[in-house]
């Protein structure tokens, strides 16, 4: 069974999270961060 070695979250005031910003800025940044964590944890 797979384990979850990390968690990623985004926090801030609701008015800072409109749909365009989520799709264009935050999701790509989160996906990139998840990829970096995955690559780093494979070395351990």
C-alpha positions, 0 to 999 in steps of 0.5 A: 500500500502506498504511503503519503510522505508529505502534504501540500496546502495553500492558505490565505484570505478567500478573496485572494483565490479567484478561479483564474488565479487558482487555475493559472497560478496555484495549480501549476505551482502545486503540481510542480511542488508535488513533482519535486517532493516525489523526486526527492523522496525517491532517493531515500 
